[in-house]
Amino acid sequence: MNMKMVFIIVCTAAALLAFSVSTAHANPRALPFTYTTDTLAPGQAEVEQTVDLVPLRAVDSEVGPTNYLAMSFQTELEIGLCDRLELALYFTFAPTYQTLTGTADLPNATGIKQRIRYIFADPGEWPVDVGVYGELGENDHELEFEGKLLLQHRFNKLRVAANLWAEYEVGFAKDPDSNTYQRNVLLNPTLGATYELTPLLSLGVDSWLRGEYPTNPSPPTRVFGLGPEYYIGPAVMMSFNKVWWTVAAYVRVTDTGHELVPDEVYGKVWFRTMIGYNL
């Protein structure tokens, strides 16, 4: 089943590349975790599909502890509203595994999101391009409020970008011990660089850190599952007129000796692929 999903992703990308014949250009994401300060032009729209794949541990009712491939899918519609201002609407989906227990939740749970991205000046006008990003997410177990400060500098064909990223989660379920609703702060800064070898191909390095800090009930003892954990890896983007495709593979470089157990989300490797099509 997992191999079929990977095959579908590859075939979809190939089909989009084959049928992209327009001369209009998309707004590609060369770094899957790090947002740059590029936005769509007014009136433009783009569809993006993101897939996360993470090998993790769970418990099978028949064989006991086992490996499985955790997945999450995000479909995004981006719309350029005016100069340097962009709106996006998301649908996120995380498959469940009926025969497994102790499975971990990837960051994109099943639900919907809405966000805006605004850049304060045209690219290159300031020494460092600066933008802001605000997002609201709703899923079956919490509300998510997310903010990012976007920073970018261009050295000709080389772009270096960083995101100062934080989230606040409001859980719907009460903690059985304290009879209070769970509240979490998440810190998720990113840093990456990408170089345009040709208009069709860009190579880069992307990295991100994620840590969870419960605030209500009182913070528990820090465990591996709360992070912070840091990932870094190569990213490759291909761009063909209206279509772009980015693939990245990340390695966890913190707690390298830790052996995963069920319920833990920070696998030793993390894969993300993205496909975008300019409408």
N, C-alpha and C positions, 0 to 999 in steps of 0.2 A: 504493500500500500504506500509506504514512504517513497519507494523508488518510482512509483507511478506519479506521485505528486511532483517529484523532481523532474521527471520526464515532461510532464505537462507544462511546468514553468519554462523549461528550455525550449519546447516547441512553440509556446506562446511568444517568447522573445524572438525566435527566428521568424515567425510569421509576421510580426509587427515590423521587423527590419526589412523583410522582403517586400511588403506592401506599402512602405513609406516612400512616396514619390513626390510629395510636395516640397517646395523650396523653403517653406517657413521652418524656423528653428524652434526647438523646445527650450525649456529652462531646466537643464539637467542637474542632477545631484551627484557630483563626483565623489562625495564623502557621505556614506549612508547615515552615520550618526551625527556628523557635524554639519549644521546649517551654515551656508554662506549668506552673503548679503545681496543675492540676486533675487529679483522679483519679476513676475510676469508683467508685460505691458498692459495698459488699460484695455479691457475688452477681450484679452486672450484667456484661454482656459486650457488646463492640462489634467490628464488623469494619470495617477501614479499607483502602482501596485508594489507593496513591500511584503517580503516574506522573511521571517526569522526562523532559523533551524538551530536547535541546541541539543546535543546529546546529554541526557540526564539519567538519573536513577529513580526507580519506582519499585513497587511490590506487585508481582503478578500472583493472582489467587491460586494458580496451579504450580508455579515453579519457584515462587518466592522472589527475593531481590533480583532485579533485572535491569538491563539498559533499555532506554527508549528514546525516540527522537521527538522532543517537544517542538511545537510549531505555533506560530501566530501569523495572521494575515491582516494587512491593512490596505484598504482601498481609499484613495484620496482624490478629491476634485478640487483643484486650485483655480482661482479666478482672479485676474488682475482688475482691481476696482478703479484705481487711478495711479498717477505716477508714484512709484515706490510703496504702494499699499496693496496688499494681497489678502484675500480671504480663502480659507480652505475648509472643506467639510469631509469628515472621515467616517468610514464604517470599519470596525475592527472585529476580528473573529479569531478565537482561540479554540481549537478542537478539544473535545474531552475524550478520555480513554476509558471505556466501560469496564475493561478487564483489569485495569491497573488502579492501585491506590498509592497515595504518597506522591502524586504528580505535582510539579511546581507550576505556579502561574507566571508566565512571561509578562513583561511590562504591558503589552497590548491585550487586555482582556476583551471579551466580546461586548461591544457597545458602540457608541457614537461619540464623535468629538467635533468641536468647532474651534477654529483659530484664526488669528490675524497676524500678519508680519508687516512691519513698517520700517523703512530705511530712511535715515534722517537726511542724507545728501546723495547725489549721484555718485556712482563709483569713481574713485580717484579724486573727488573734490576735497575730501579731508585726508590727512595723513593716514588715518585708519578708518575704513568704512564701518559705520555703527548702525545697528538696527535693534529693534525690540520685537518680541514674539510673545503672544498671549494665547493660552488654550484652555478650554473647558471640556472635560470628558465625563461622560455618564455611562456606567455599566451596571451590571446586576448586583454589585456589592459595594460600590462606592462612587463618590464624586471626586474628580481630580481637577485641581487648579494648578496650572503650569505656566511658568514664565522663563524667558531666556533673554539674555543680553548677547547680541550677535556682533562679533568683531572679525574683521578681515583686512588683510593687506595684500596687494598685488606687487609682485616683482616680475614684471613682464608676463611670461607664461606660467609663472609659479604663483600659486595662491596659498596663503597661510590663514587659517580661520580658527576661531575659538568660540565656544558657547559657554556662558556662565548660566547654568540651568538648575532650576529648583522646582519642586512640586510639593503640593499640600493635598493630602488625601483625607476625605471624610467618609468613614465607613458607615454602613447601614446597620450592621449587626452589633449587638452589645457584647462586651467582654463578660463571660460568665462569672469571673471572680470578682471584678470591681463593679459590675452592672453599669458600666459607662461605655460610650461609643468610641471606637478606635479612631485615633487621629495620628497621621504619620507625616513627617517631613522627609523628602527625598532630595538628595544632592546628586546631580548627574552631569558634572562639567565634561566638556569634550575639547579635543585639540586635534587638528589635522592639517595636512598640506597636500596639494595636488598639482601636478605639472602636465601641461598640454603638450604632448609629443607631436600630435597632428590634430587637425580639426575633428578627426574621427576617433582619436584615442588619447585618454588621459590616464596617468598612473599616479597613485598617491599612497599616503600612510594616514590612517585614521585611528583615533584612540578615544576611550571614554572611561569614566569612573562612575560607579553607582553605589550609593550607601543609603540605607533606610534608618530613620531615627524616630521611633514611636514616642509620642508626647502624652498620650492619654489612652490607657492608664499609664502609670509611671514607667519610665523607660526600663526595659529588662536588661539583664546582663548581656553584653555584646556577644553574639555568636556569629559563625560564618555566614549564616543565611541572611543576616542584616547588612553584610558588607562593612566598609566599602571595599569593592573589588575593582581592579583596573585591567582593561583589555586594550590591546594594540594589534594592528595588522594591516596588510596591504589592501588597497582598493583599486579596482580597474573599471574604467567607464568607457563604453563605446557609444558614439553619437552619430546617428544617420538621419539628417534632416529633422523630421518631426519626432523621431523615436530615439530614446537613449536607454542604455542598460548598464547598470552598475552591479558589480559583485565584490564582496569583501569577506575576508576570513580573519577573525580575531582570536588571539590567544590570551588567556588569563595569565598575567605576570605577577599577581599577588597570591599568596598562600599556595604556591605551586605544589607543595607536598600534600595538600589536603585531598583526601579521598571522599568523593561525593557520596551522600546518603539520600534516601527518598526525602522529598519536600524541598530540596535545595535547588535554587534556580541558576546559580553561577557555575555553569559547566566549564570544563577546561578549554573548550573552544566554542565560538559563537559565529554563526554564518548569517549574513544578511545580503539579500539581493533585491534590487529595485528596478522596475521597468516604468518608463514614462512615455506618454503619447500626447503631443500637442494637438488640441482640437481645432 
